[in-house]
Amino acid sequence: MLDVQMKLQSQLRCLEDKVEHQTSMVSEIQEFFKRRSEIELDYSQKLEKLAKTFLARQKQEKQK
């Protein structure tokens, strides 16, 4: 009986370690995608600004 209990405790510790590791990985992945979305948002805003500047110049050129 004691042997079974010790095996179960060992398995439980192993399972807890695995869950902790996976939780850590999920947190890292979540942070990665959060940062990536911030970078992509910034990039898209800068591209939009560039496109508007370019279009404004093109309109000015055509009016001349």
N, CA, C and O atoms as a MOPAC input file, in Angstrom:
PM7 MOZYME 1SCF
protein

 N      0.82000 1    -1.19500 1     0.00000 1
 C      0.00000 1     0.00000 1     0.00000 1
 C      0.86200 1     1.25600 1     0.00000 1
 O      0.59000 1     2.20100 1    -0.74000 1
 N      1.88500 1     1.26300 1     0.81900 1
 C      2.78800 1     2.40200 1     0.89600 1
 C      3.52200 1     2.59300 1    -0.42700 1
 O      3.76000 1     3.72300 1    -0.85500 1
 N      3.87700 1     1.49100 1    -1.06700 1
 C      4.57100 1     1.53700 1    -2.34600 1
 C      3.68700 1     2.18500 1    -3.41800 1
 O      4.16300 1     2.99900 1    -4.20900 1
 N      2.44500 1     1.83400 1    -3.43900 1
 C      1.49100 1     2.39900 1    -4.40400 1
 C      1.33300 1     3.89400 1    -4.15900 1
 O      1.30600 1     4.69000 1    -5.09700 1
 N      1.22900 1     4.25800 1    -2.90100 1
 C      1.08000 1     5.66500 1    -2.54100 1
 C      2.30500 1     6.47000 1    -2.98400 1
 O      2.16100 1     7.57900 1    -3.50000 1
 N      3.48600 1     5.93200 1    -2.79000 1
 C      4.71000 1     6.62600 1    -3.18600 1
 C      4.78100 1     6.77600 1    -4.71100 1
 O      5.20400 1     7.81300 1    -5.22200 1
 N      4.36600 1     5.73400 1    -5.42400 1
 C      4.36100 1     5.81700 1    -6.88300 1
 C      3.38000 1     6.88200 1    -7.36500 1
 O      3.67800 1     7.64100 1    -8.28700 1
 N      2.22800 1     6.93000 1    -6.74300 1
 C      1.23500 1     7.92700 1    -7.12000 1
 C      1.73100 1     9.34900 1    -6.82600 1
 O      1.50700 1    10.26400 1    -7.62000 1
 N      2.39100 1     9.52700 1    -5.70300 1
 C      2.94300 1    10.84700 1    -5.37200 1
 C      4.01300 1    11.25200 1    -6.37300 1
 O      4.08000 1    12.40800 1    -6.79100 1
 N      4.84300 1    10.29900 1    -6.75200 1
 C      5.88300 1    10.56300 1    -7.74100 1
 C      5.26700 1    10.95200 1    -9.08700 1
 O      5.72500 1    11.89000 1    -9.74100 1
 N      4.24200 1    10.23200 1    -9.48400 1
 C      3.56500 1    10.54400 1   -10.74200 1
 C      2.88000 1    11.91400 1   -10.68400 1
 O      2.86900 1    12.66000 1   -11.66300 1
 N      2.32100 1    12.22100 1    -9.53700 1
 C      1.66900 1    13.50900 1    -9.36200 1
 C      2.68600 1    14.64800 1    -9.46300 1
 O      2.41400 1    15.66300 1   -10.10400 1
 N      3.83800 1    14.48800 1    -8.84400 1
 C      4.89900 1    15.50500 1    -8.94800 1
 C      5.32100 1    15.69100 1   -10.39400 1
 O      5.50100 1    16.81500 1   -10.86300 1
 N      5.47700 1    14.58200 1   -11.09000 1
 C      5.85800 1    14.63300 1   -12.49900 1
 C      4.80000 1    15.37900 1   -13.31400 1
 O      5.13100 1    16.20600 1   -14.16300 1
 N      3.55800 1    15.08800 1   -13.05700 1
 C      2.45700 1    15.74500 1   -13.74900 1
 C      2.41100 1    17.23900 1   -13.42500 1
 O      2.19200 1    18.06400 1   -14.31200 1
 N      2.61600 1    17.57800 1   -12.17500 1
 C      2.63600 1    18.98900 1   -11.76800 1
 C      3.76700 1    19.73800 1   -12.46000 1
 O      3.57600 1    20.87000 1   -12.90300 1
 N      4.94200 1    19.12000 1   -12.55700 1
 C      6.07100 1    19.73900 1   -13.25000 1
 C      5.75500 1    19.96700 1   -14.72600 1
 O      6.07400 1    21.01300 1   -15.29000 1
 N      5.13200 1    18.98300 1   -15.33000 1
 C      4.77000 1    19.09200 1   -16.74500 1
 C      3.76700 1    20.22400 1   -16.95300 1
 O      3.92200 1    21.02000 1   -17.88000 1
 N      2.75600 1    20.30600 1   -16.11700 1
 C      1.74200 1    21.35000 1   -16.23000 1
 C      2.38400 1    22.72200 1   -16.01400 1
 O      2.06100 1    23.67700 1   -16.72000 1
 N      3.27800 1    22.81800 1   -15.05600 1
 C      3.96500 1    24.08200 1   -14.79000 1
 C      4.78300 1    24.51300 1   -16.00200 1
 O      4.76000 1    25.68000 1   -16.39200 1
 N      5.49800 1    23.57700 1   -16.58700 1
 C      6.30000 1    23.86300 1   -17.77900 1
 C      5.40800 1    24.31200 1   -18.93500 1
 O      5.72700 1    25.28400 1   -19.62000 1
 N      4.30600 1    23.62100 1   -19.15700 1
 C      3.39600 1    23.97300 1   -20.24500 1
 C      2.74100 1    25.33400 1   -20.01000 1
 O      2.53500 1    26.09700 1   -20.95400 1
 N      2.42300 1    25.63100 1   -18.78700 1
 C      1.85800 1    26.93400 1   -18.44400 1
 C      2.86100 1    28.03900 1   -18.74400 1
 O      2.49900 1    29.09500 1   -19.26300 1
 N      4.10900 1    27.78900 1   -18.41600 1
 C      5.16800 1    28.74200 1   -18.70500 1
 C      5.31900 1    28.95300 1   -20.21500 1
 O      5.47900 1    30.08200 1   -20.67900 1
 N      5.26600 1    27.87500 1   -20.95900 1
 C      5.37500 1    27.97400 1   -22.42100 1
 C      4.21700 1    28.78000 1   -23.00200 1
 O      4.42200 1    29.61200 1   -23.88500 1
 N      3.02800 1    28.54100 1   -22.52200 1
 C      1.85200 1    29.27400 1   -23.00200 1
 C      2.00300 1    30.76600 1   -22.70200 1
 O      1.66100 1    31.60700 1   -23.53300 1
 N      2.50500 1    31.08200 1   -21.54000 1
 C      2.72000 1    32.49100 1   -21.18300 1
 C      3.73400 1    33.14000 1   -22.11500 1
 O      3.54700 1    34.27700 1   -22.54900 1
 N      4.79800 1    32.42300 1   -22.41900 1
 C      5.81000 1    32.95700 1   -23.33800 1
 C      5.24000 1    33.15600 1   -24.73500 1
 O      5.51500 1    34.16700 1   -25.38000 1
 N      4.45700 1    32.20600 1   -25.20100 1
 C      3.84100 1    32.31000 1   -26.52600 1
 C      2.85200 1    33.47500 1   -26.54800 1
 O      2.77900 1    34.22000 1   -27.52500 1
 N      2.10300 1    33.62200 1   -25.47500 1
 C      1.14800 1    34.72000 1   -25.37600 1
 C      1.87700 1    36.06600 1   -25.44800 1
 O      1.43100 1    36.97800 1   -26.14300 1
 N      2.97900 1    36.18500 1   -24.74000 1
 C      3.76100 1    37.41800 1   -24.75100 1
 C      4.34700 1    37.67300 1   -26.14200 1
 O      4.38400 1    38.81300 1   -26.60700 1
 N      4.80300 1    36.61000 1   -26.79700 1
 C      5.34700 1    36.73100 1   -28.14800 1
 C      4.29600 1    37.31800 1   -29.09100 1
 O      4.58100 1    38.27300 1   -29.81500 1
 N      3.09200 1    36.75900 1   -29.09000 1
 C      2.05700 1    37.23700 1   -30.00100 1
 C      1.56000 1    38.62500 1   -29.62900 1
 O      1.15600 1    39.39000 1   -30.50500 1
 N      1.58300 1    38.95800 1   -28.36300 1
 C      1.20900 1    40.30900 1   -27.94200 1
 C      2.19600 1    41.31700 1   -28.51100 1
 O      1.80100 1    42.33500 1   -29.08000 1
 N      3.48800 1    41.02500 1   -28.35300 1
 C      4.53300 1    41.91400 1   -28.87900 1
 C      4.45700 1    41.98500 1   -30.40200 1
 O      4.59800 1    43.05900 1   -30.98700 1
 N      4.23300 1    40.83800 1   -31.03800 1
 C      4.15100 1    40.80400 1   -32.49700 1
 C      2.99500 1    41.67000 1   -32.98600 1
 O      3.14800 1    42.40700 1   -33.96000 1
 N      1.85600 1    41.59100 1   -32.33300 1
 C      0.70400 1    42.39900 1   -32.75700 1
 C      0.98600 1    43.88600 1   -32.57900 1
 O      0.54500 1    44.69900 1   -33.39100 1
 N      1.71500 1    44.25000 1   -31.52500 1
 C      2.07800 1    45.65700 1   -31.32200 1
 C      2.98000 1    46.13700 1   -32.44700 1
 O      2.80000 1    47.24100 1   -32.96200 1
 N      3.94600 1    45.31700 1   -32.82900 1
 C      4.87000 1    45.66000 1   -33.90900 1
 C      4.12000 1    45.77100 1   -35.23500 1
 O      4.34200 1    46.70800 1   -36.00200 1
 N      3.23300 1    44.81400 1   -35.50200 1
 C      2.47800 1    44.84500 1   -36.75100 1
 C      1.53900 1    46.04300 1   -36.82100 1
 O      1.36000 1    46.62600 1   -37.89000 1
 N      0.94400 1    46.41100 1   -35.70700 1
 C      0.07400 1    47.59000 1   -35.67400 1
 C      0.89200 1    48.84600 1   -35.97400 1
 O      0.48100 1    49.67300 1   -36.78800 1
 N      2.02700 1    48.99100 1   -35.33300 1
 C      2.90900 1    50.13000 1   -35.56800 1
 C      3.34500 1    50.17800 1   -37.03600 1
 O      3.34100 1    51.24000 1   -37.65900 1
 N      3.71600 1    49.02900 1   -37.57400 1
 C      4.14300 1    48.92900 1   -38.96200 1
 C      3.02400 1    49.35100 1   -39.90900 1
 O      3.26300 1    50.10800 1   -40.85000 1
 N      1.82200 1    48.87400 1   -39.67100 1
 C      0.69800 1    49.20700 1   -40.55500 1
 C      0.36400 1    50.69900 1   -40.48500 1
 O      0.00800 1    51.30600 1   -41.49500 1
 N      0.47900 1    51.27800 1   -39.31000 1
 C      0.20900 1    52.71900 1   -39.17300 1
 C      1.24500 1    53.53500 1   -39.93400 1
 O      0.90700 1    54.52700 1   -40.58000 1
 N      2.49100 1    53.12200 1   -39.85900 1
 C      3.54600 1    53.83600 1   -40.58500 1
 C      3.38400 1    53.67200 1   -42.09700 1
 O      3.61400 1    54.62000 1   -42.84800 1
 N      2.99300 1    52.48700 1   -42.54500 1
 C      2.74800 1    52.28700 1   -43.97500 1
 C      1.58500 1    53.14200 1   -44.46300 1
 O      1.63900 1    53.71800 1   -45.55000 1
 N      0.54600 1    53.21900 1   -43.66100 1
 C     -0.60900 1    54.04200 1   -44.02500 1
 C     -0.19800 1    55.50600 1   -44.13900 1
 O     -0.60900 1    56.19200 1   -45.07400 1
 N      0.59800 1    55.98100 1   -43.21000 1
 C      1.07500 1    57.36100 1   -43.23900 1
 C      1.92500 1    57.60200 1   -44.48400 1
 O      1.79100 1    58.63500 1   -45.14100 1
 N      2.78600 1    56.66100 1   -44.80100 1
 C      3.61500 1    56.77500 1   -45.99400 1
 C      2.76700 1    56.82600 1   -47.26000 1
 O      3.01200 1    57.64300 1   -48.14800 1
 N      1.77300 1    55.95000 1   -47.33800 1
 C      0.89100 1    55.90900 1   -48.51000 1
 C      0.12300 1    57.22700 1   -48.65100 1
 O     -0.01200 1    57.74100 1   -49.76200 1
 N     -0.37200 1    57.77000 1   -47.56100 1
 C     -1.10200 1    59.04000 1   -47.62300 1
 C     -0.18800 1    60.17100 1   -48.08400 1
 O     -0.59400 1    61.01900 1   -48.87800 1
 N      1.03500 1    60.18300 1   -47.58900 1
 C      2.00200 1    61.20000 1   -48.01000 1
 C      2.27900 1    61.08200 1   -49.49800 1
 O      2.31100 1    62.08800 1   -50.20700 1
 N      2.47600 1    59.87400 1   -49.97000 1
 C      2.75100 1    59.64200 1   -51.37500 1
 C      1.56800 1    60.07300 1   -52.24100 1
 O      1.75900 1    60.72200 1   -53.27000 1
 N      0.35600 1    59.71800 1   -51.83600 1
 C     -0.83400 1    60.09300 1   -52.59900 1
 C     -1.03100 1    61.60900 1   -52.62000 1
 O     -1.43500 1    62.17000 1   -53.63800 1
 N     -0.75200 1    62.25600 1   -51.52000 1
 C     -0.87400 1    63.71200 1   -51.46500 1
 C      0.11100 1    64.35400 1   -52.43800 1
 O     -0.23400 1    65.31500 1   -53.12500 1
 N      1.31200 1    63.84100 1   -52.50100 1
 C      2.31100 1    64.37300 1   -53.45000 1
 C      1.86100 1    64.14000 1   -54.88700 1
 O      2.02500 1    65.00800 1   -55.74400 1
 N      1.29900 1    62.97700 1   -55.14200 1
 C      0.83300 1    62.66400 1   -56.48800 1
 C     -0.29500 1    63.61200 1   -56.90700 1
 O     -0.33900 1    64.04400 1   -58.05900 1
 N     -1.19100 1    63.93300 1   -56.00000 1
 C     -2.28500 1    64.85500 1   -56.29800 1
 C     -1.73500 1    66.25000 1   -56.60900 1
 O     -2.19700 1    66.92900 1   -57.52500 1
 N     -0.73600 1    66.65700 1   -55.82000 1
 C     -0.13200 1    67.96600 1   -56.04900 1
 C      0.55600 1    68.00900 1   -57.41300 1
 O      0.47400 1    69.01800 1   -58.11400 1
 N      1.21500 1    66.95300 1   -57.78400 1
 C      1.91100 1    66.89500 1   -59.07000 1
 C      0.91100 1    66.98600 1   -60.23600 1
 O      1.17000 1    67.66000 1   -61.23300 1
 N     -0.21500 1    66.30900 1   -60.09900 1
 C     -1.22600 1    66.31000 1   -61.16500 1
 C     -1.89100 1    67.66400 1   -61.32100 1
 O     -2.30100 1    68.04000 1   -62.41900 1
 N     -1.99900 1    68.40100 1   -60.21100 1
 C     -2.65600 1    69.71600 1   -60.25900 1
 C     -1.78000 1    70.76800 1   -60.90900 1
 O     -2.27800 1    71.82200 1   -61.30500 1
 N     -0.52600 1    70.51300 1   -61.02400 1
 C      0.39300 1    71.49500 1   -61.60600 1
 C      0.31000 1    71.54600 1   -63.09000 1
 O      1.02400 1    72.32500 1   -63.72100 1

